[in-house]
Structure formats: structure tokens, C-alpha cells
Amino acid sequence: LYMQGLTDLNPTQIYINEEQYAKPINKKNAILTQEKVDKAFSKPVRSTSNKATFIYNDITYSVTILNGKSTNYLGVTSLETSKTSTIVRVASVERALIEAMVRPNYSGGVKQVIESFSRAENFISILKLKRLLNKFDYIYPYGQTLFFYAKYADYSLEKLNRIADIFPDRRINFYLDHQLINPKLEKESKVFYPEELDN
């Protein structure tokens, strides 16, 4: 988000994604039930201990190496900006937004993800977002999450309608994040969100 200009936050936590090899899908686990989803999101989000720190210009930075889902680095691009001293590989705008909505705790939290979606509206491709999300083939219904963030970022009705066809059945009530306090259900996306968003 920082590299793509979607946040004003100057991060001191740096995340590097090292993709895992492709794993066979456990078809039994891939069948979602409301009970499974409720149980999974009532627990803390999984985190890694694969971290290191360094100090630069008297600022301490933390580097976390994530073992991400195998995607053959789809949606990864090379970028050089005034923020870096060399060309670096980063997520495209569309992939960055998907990664942020899947793991908002790595991205400044739910409110920051909404802000990033808002900033991106005029220069992202809804088609690219949908294609990436489909190719990533998540078990969880992140199409509902995408709709929620687009709606809360005040996307146009046309764009919301184009996103809505990703999740036609909407049989699962999903969650924006783990261990939400006083969650409320947004009825159109069927996503639970933190009550503080309404304040």
C-alpha cells in the first residue's frame, strides 16, 4: 500500500512474501460451513516468528518474511520510486488491495484498508481485481470482503454491481478480521465488521 501510494503511513514494519509450493486442496476442509468460519475467526490470526529488526537513521524497522499462498507471483510488478534506492518487486495496486483485505492486521487495520480502497478507486481495474481474486482461488468468500470494502469506500453503484457477481450465493456470513469486538453484520455483503466503523 505504501509503495503504491495508497497510504500516508510511513511503515516501520516491512513484509516480504516468499511463496510456498502449491499444495493439494483438502476437499473436506474446502467445504465451508458457518460453524467452521465462526470458529476460525473467533481465534487470533496466525502469525509468524520469522522476523528480524534493523536500525536506520535512528528508526527501528521490523522485517517479517511471510510464507504466502502459491500464486506464481501473479500480480507482482517491479517499481522504482523516490521511496527506494533501487527497483523493487511489489504487489500491483490490485494485488496490494487483495492482500490488505485478506490480512488487514498487516496493513494498518480495517480503517486503513478502507482508506486505501478509497484512494485507489479512480485508477484500479475492477476486472483485474476480480481476475486476481478468482485465480487466487481462496476457500474463504473474499468476494464478499471485496464488496464490503468497495461499498464503505463509496465506490459507484456500477462498480459495486460488477463486484457483486463474484459471490452470487452469499450463504456464509463472513468476517473482515479475526476476533472482532462487538461485530455488526453488513447485510448486503453478509460480512461482519467492527462496530467502531459506524462511529
C-alpha positions in Angstrom: 0.0 0.0 0.0 2.8 2.4 0.9 4.8 1.7 -2.3 1.7 2.2 -4.4 0.8 5.5 -2.8 -2.4 4.1 -1.1 -1.5 5.2 2.5 0.2 8.1 4.2 1.5 5.8 6.9 5.3 5.6 6.8 5.7 1.9 7.8 8.4 0.6 10.2 7.1 -2.9 9.6 8.2 -4.4 6.3 6.7 -7.6 4.9 8.4 -9.8 2.4 6.4 -12.6 0.8 8.1 -15.9 0.0 5.5 -18.1 -1.8 5.0 -21.7 -0.7 4.9 -24.5 -3.2 1.5 -25.5 -4.5 -0.3 -27.8 -2.1 -3.2 -30.2 -2.8 -6.5 -28.9 -1.6 -8.1 -30.8 1.2 -11.6 -31.2 -0.3 -13.2 -31.9 3.1 -11.8 -28.7 4.6 -12.7 -26.7 1.4 -16.4 -27.2 2.2 -17.3 -24.2 4.2 -19.9 -24.1 6.9 -21.0 -21.2 9.1 -19.7 -23.1 12.1 -16.2 -23.6 10.6 -16.0 -19.9 9.7 -17.3 -18.7 13.1 -14.8 -20.9 14.9 -11.8 -19.9 12.7 -12.4 -16.1 13.1 -13.0 -16.3 16.8 -9.4 -17.3 17.2 -6.3 -15.0 16.9 -4.9 -14.5 13.4 -2.0 -16.8 12.7 1.4 -15.0 12.9 5.0 -15.9 12.1 8.1 -15.7 14.2 10.3 -15.3 11.1 11.3 -11.7 11.9 14.3 -9.6 12.2 15.0 -5.9 13.1 17.4 -3.3 12.0 18.0 0.4 12.8 18.3 3.0 10.0 18.6 6.8 10.7 17.8 6.1 14.4 14.5 4.4 13.4 13.9 0.7 14.2 12.4 -1.4 11.5 10.9 -4.9 11.7 11.1 -7.2 8.7 8.7 -10.2 8.6 9.1 -12.9 6.0 5.7 -14.4 5.2 5.1 -17.8 3.6 2.3 -16.8 1.2 -0.1 -18.8 -0.9 1.4 -20.2 -4.1 0.3 -17.9 -6.9 3.3 -17.9 -9.2 3.7 -14.3 -8.1 0.7 -13.3 -10.1 0.1 -9.5 -9.9 3.7 -8.8 -8.8 5.4 -5.9 -10.6 8.7 -4.1 -10.5 8.7 -0.5 -9.2 11.2 2.3 -8.6 10.1 5.4 -6.7 11.6 8.1 -4.6 10.9 5.8 -1.6 13.5 3.3 -2.7 17.2 3.4 -3.8 16.7 0.7 -6.4 14.0 -1.2 -8.3 12.0 -3.5 -6.0 9.3 -6.2 -6.6 6.0 -5.2 -5.1 2.3 -6.1 -5.4 0.4 -4.3 -8.1 -2.3 -1.9 -6.9 -5.0 -4.6 -7.3 -2.9 -7.4 -5.6 -2.0 -5.0 -2.8 -5.7 -4.3 -2.1 -6.5 -8.0 -2.1 -3.6 -8.8 0.3 -4.7 -5.9 2.6 -8.3 -7.1 2.8 -7.2 -10.7 3.4 -4.8 -9.7 6.2 -5.8 -6.2 7.5 -3.6 -6.6 10.5 -0.5 -6.4 8.2 -2.0 -3.2 6.6 -2.8 -0.8 9.4 -6.2 -2.3 10.3 -9.7 -2.2 8.7 -10.0 1.6 8.7 -6.7 1.9 6.8 -7.8 -0.7 4.3 -11.0 1.3 3.6 -8.9 4.4 3.1 -6.6 2.6 0.7 -9.6 1.3 -1.3 -10.9 4.9 -1.4 -7.6 6.3 -2.7 -7.4 3.5 -5.4 -10.9 3.9 -6.9 -10.0 6.0 -9.8 -7.0 4.1 -11.1 -7.7 0.4 -10.4 -9.3 -2.1 -12.7 -12.3 -3.9 -11.3 -11.7 -6.6 -13.9 -8.1 -7.1 -12.7 -9.3 -7.3 -9.1 -11.9 -9.9 -10.0 -9.5 -11.9 -12.1 -6.8 -12.0 -9.4 -9.3 -12.9 -6.7 -10.6 -15.8 -8.9 -7.1 -17.0 -9.8 -6.0 -17.0 -6.1 -8.9 -19.4 -5.5 -9.3 -18.8 -1.8 -11.5 -21.2 0.2 -13.0 -18.2 2.1 -15.5 -16.0 0.3 -13.3 -12.9 -0.1 -15.5 -11.6 -2.9 -17.9 -10.6 -0.1 -15.0 -8.8 1.7 -14.1 -7.0 -1.6 -17.7 -5.8 -2.0 -17.7 -4.6 1.7 -14.6 -2.5 1.3 -15.7 -1.1 -2.1 -19.0 -0.1 -0.6 -17.5 1.5 2.5 -15.0 3.4 0.3 -18.0 4.8 -1.6 -17.5 3.1 -5.0 -20.0 3.8 -7.7 -23.1 1.6 -8.0 -21.8 0.4 -11.4 -18.5 -0.8 -9.8 -20.3 -2.4 -6.9 -22.6 -4.3 -9.3 -19.6 -5.5 -11.2 -18.1 -6.8 -8.0 -21.3 -8.4 -6.7 -21.4 -11.2 -9.2 -18.2 -12.8 -7.6 -20.3 -14.1 -4.7 -23.8 -15.0 -6.0 -24.9 -17.4 -3.3 -23.8 -15.4 -0.1 -24.7 -18.4 2.1 -21.9 -17.7 4.6 -21.7 -14.7 7.0 -18.0 -13.8 6.7 -15.7 -11.6 8.8 -13.4 -8.7 8.0 -10.9 -9.8 10.6 -10.3 -12.2 13.5 -11.6 -11.6 17.0 -13.8 -8.7 16.2 -15.2 -6.8 19.2 -19.0 -6.2 19.0 -19.2 -7.2 15.4 -22.1 -6.0 13.2 -23.4 -7.7 10.1 -23.4 -5.6 6.9 -26.5 -7.2 5.2 -25.7 -6.7 1.5 -22.2 -8.2 1.7 -23.0 -10.5 4.6 -19.8 -9.5 6.3 -19.2 -8.9 10.0 -17.3 -5.7 10.7 -16.1 -3.9 13.9 -18.8 -1.7 15.4 -16.3 1.2 15.6 -16.6 1.7 11.8 -20.1 3.3 12.4 -18.7 5.9 14.8 
